[in-house]
Amino acid sequence: MDKVSFGYEDVEPKEKTQRVRGVFSSVAARYDLMNDFMSAGMHRLWKNQFVRKLRPRPGQHVLDMAGGTGDIAFRIAERGAQVTVAD
């Protein structure tokens, strides 16, 4: 089986998938906290403003690309739209 790159290592594709999942799992819980610190909380205001300008409505379908922790998707879903997150 071919190897794929993970940082400075060549690993099996299945192992890379597990490692990437591990990296995301290890930072997800603190990701928004880190953004709070780096933006002095402004990122939450920016995301709220983005969703207000998007004006999601019930019955609307929204694709959130690079959705990260899903915090924008959750805001959109609260307004009734159906959201698919791809990361």
VMD Tcl script that draws the C-alpha trace (Angstrom):
set ca {
  {0.00 0.00 0.00}
  {1.23 3.51 -0.76}
  {2.33 5.80 2.03}
  {1.06 9.35 2.50}
  {2.67 12.32 4.19}
  {1.78 13.33 7.73}
  {4.12 16.11 8.77}
  {7.63 14.75 8.41}
  {6.54 11.11 8.35}
  {5.21 8.78 5.69}
  {2.35 6.71 7.08}
  {-0.40 4.40 5.84}
  {-3.52 6.30 4.66}
  {-5.66 4.75 7.42}
  {-3.14 5.82 10.08}
  {-3.13 9.38 8.68}
  {-6.92 9.52 9.01}
  {-6.66 8.45 12.66}
  {-3.88 10.95 13.38}
  {-5.75 13.87 11.76}
  {-8.86 12.97 13.78}
  {-6.70 12.91 16.91}
  {-5.27 16.37 16.21}
  {-8.73 17.88 15.68}
  {-10.11 16.13 18.77}
  {-7.27 17.43 20.92}
  {-7.84 21.09 20.01}
  {-11.60 21.30 19.36}
  {-12.62 21.88 22.99}
  {-10.22 24.82 23.36}
  {-10.47 26.25 19.84}
  {-13.14 28.87 20.59}
  {-11.37 29.80 23.83}
  {-8.17 30.35 21.86}
  {-10.10 32.55 19.40}
  {-11.58 34.47 22.34}
  {-8.09 35.18 23.61}
  {-6.59 36.10 20.23}
  {-9.50 38.34 19.16}
  {-10.49 39.64 22.61}
  {-13.89 38.02 22.02}
  {-14.49 39.85 18.74}
  {-14.71 36.60 16.76}
  {-18.08 35.88 18.34}
  {-19.38 39.30 17.26}
  {-18.02 38.78 13.74}
  {-19.70 35.38 13.48}
  {-23.01 36.75 14.74}
  {-22.82 39.61 12.23}
  {-22.00 37.16 9.43}
  {-25.07 35.05 10.23}
  {-27.29 38.15 10.45}
  {-26.10 39.24 6.98}
  {-26.59 35.71 5.63}
  {-30.21 35.81 6.87}
  {-30.77 32.03 7.02}
  {-34.41 30.99 6.96}
  {-36.39 27.82 7.67}
  {-36.31 25.51 4.65}
  {-33.05 26.94 3.36}
  {-30.07 24.62 2.87}
  {-26.61 25.98 3.72}
  {-23.22 24.39 3.09}
  {-20.59 25.49 5.61}
  {-17.17 24.81 4.11}
  {-14.21 24.60 6.53}
  {-16.76 24.58 9.34}
  {-14.26 23.85 12.10}
  {-16.04 23.44 15.42}
  {-19.41 24.15 13.81}
  {-20.09 27.31 15.80}
  {-21.30 29.21 12.73}
  {-23.35 26.22 11.59}
  {-25.06 26.09 14.98}
  {-25.94 29.79 14.71}
  {-27.40 29.21 11.24}
  {-29.37 26.15 12.38}
  {-30.84 28.14 15.28}
  {-32.51 30.32 12.63}
  {-34.16 27.26 11.08}
  {-31.95 26.52 8.08}
  {-30.57 23.05 7.41}
  {-26.78 23.04 7.55}
  {-24.19 20.65 6.17}
  {-20.68 21.15 7.51}
  {-17.65 20.05 5.50}
  {-14.19 20.40 6.95}
}
mol new
graphics top color blue
foreach p $ca { graphics top sphere $p radius 0.5 }
foreach p [lrange $ca 0 end-1] q [lrange $ca 1 end] { graphics top cylinder $p $q radius 0.2 }
display resetview
